[in-house]
Amino acid sequence: MADPFTAEHVHGVLRQYARKRPDIGAGKALLDAVLEPGSPFGSKSLRTPRRWFVLFSILAFLVFASFVYFNRLG
């Protein structure tokens, strides 16, 4: 009977697989959700943030800034 795989061995194999495939992963999925799609013809082209992300970031900053401002008055 073959020896069972250990968790460390499986983790190492999965890590090598993910490193060989830069098109998959949580970081890639997060960037694809936040940034506009890249140009297939220009791999070095700049990807701009999506409108909803910019709006959410500005609103979150304004809420945080008003919270800090009004809590320092007392």
Secondary structure as UniProt FT lines:
FT   HELIX           7..20
FT   TURN            22..23
FT   HELIX           26..34
FT   TURN            43..44
FT   HELIX           51..71
//
